[in-house]
Each structure stands twice: as structure tokens, then as C-alpha cells.
Amino acid sequence: MSTWNKETVEQAKKNLEGAELKGLDLSGANLKNANLISANLVSANLSGADLSGAKMFGAKAMRANLQNANISDASFL
């Protein structure tokens, strides 16, 4: 997908491997159990997002806002 926004990201959460999500406002997004392997989340706003159970191996999240995000059971390694 070439144009991502909060709605399209939530709909595609099972298939976001390698997605270019740099700088997106995903605050409050439901990304529970999302496949974010190797996704680019640099400078993304994930504040208040539900990332519980998400697979985030190799994801780039430098400067991402994770304030109040739920990362319980998320896999980073």
C-alpha cells in the first residue's frame, strides 16, 4: 500500500511486514497482534496505541512516541 493512514494501518495490521509508516499519526490505533516485522515506525506517533502481542522484530522505531502505548506481550527480538 502506498498511502497509509490510521484506518488503513488498522485494517491491514496482520500484514504490515516491511511497511513504510514513518512519521504517521497512529495515536490510539488498534494494532493488537499486528505483524510489524521490519516496519519503519521512525518518528511515528503511537501514543495510546494497542500494540499488545505485536511482532516487531527488526522494526525501526527511533523517535517514535510510545507514551501510554500497550506493548504487553509484544515481541522485539
C-alpha positions, 0 to 999 in steps of 0.5 A, a space after each residue: 500500500 502506498 498511502 497509509 493512514 490510521 484506518 488503513 494501518 488498522 485494517 491491514 495490521 496482520 500484514 504490515 511486514 516491511 511497511 513504510 509508516 514513518 512519521 504517521 499519526 497512529 495515536 490510539 490505533 488498534 494494532 493488537 497482534 499486528 505483524 510489524 516485522 521490519 516496519 519503519 515506525 521512525 518518528 511515528 506517533 503511537 501514543 495510546 496505541 494497542 500494540 499488545 502481542 505485536 511482532 516487531 522484530 527488526 522494526 525501526 522505531 527511533 523517535 517514535 512516541 510510545 507514551 501510554 502505548 500497550 506493548 504487553 506481550 509484544 515481541 522485539 527480538 
